[in-house]
Structures are given as structure tokens and as C-alpha cells.
């Protein structure tokens, strides 16, 4: 593992069930995440994914790649284009830095509208507490 190494992409189908389940699981009851009619009244074409679901998917992407002993230490993300039902998000990553058993990874998640999420994660590899 070296800076510049690319992580394999992860394709995530964005379903209505994923959006609603993620909102409910994270106790985010904002109507724009589960009620299409109210989302449209507020200017969105449909329900859209909340940030906590996005964070969970980014975390899954990283820990699936680095394995069960990896510990996600820091995650800083910025949301862009919403994830709507029927779209697909593709997560990609690139190792920015390695310092001993710590890696910094740049993550981008894109959908049909553009960049949904961009951010940086710091992980400890090898299971150090």
C-alpha cells in the first residue's frame, strides 16, 4: 500500500428502501427522506439520502477494502448532488498518505448528477485500539 494506490470501486444502487431504511435506522425522521410528496413540496423531485446513510456507506466501503482489523479514526465528508431513488452511486478511493499503520484515503462518491460525497478518511490498519 502506497500513496497514489487506487481502491477498487463500489457500486451502490440507490433504492427507495435504502434511503428510507437509512433514515429510520439513524433516527432521521425528516420528511424529505421518506415522504415523496412532501419532498416534492419542498422542491426536491423525490426523497433523498441523508448524510448519516452516506457516512455509513463510505465507512463500509473503506472497512470492506482494508479488512476487519481496520479502524476508521476520522471521516470528514462534504455532500454535493443528492442521491435519489433509481440512481447509482459509485464510490472510489485513493490512498493519500501512509504513516506506519495509519492510512489517509480520499473518497469520492458519484451519481448521475455528479459528486454526491467527497471526503477524507483516516484509518488505523492492523487492529490497534
Secondary structure, 3 states (H helix, E strand, C coil): CCCCCEEEEEEEECCHHHHHHHHHHCCCCCHHHCCHHHHHHCCCCCCECCHHHHHHHHHHHHHHHHCCCCEEEEEEEEECCCCECCCEEEEEEEEEEEECCEEEEEEEEEECCEEEEEEEEEEECCCCC
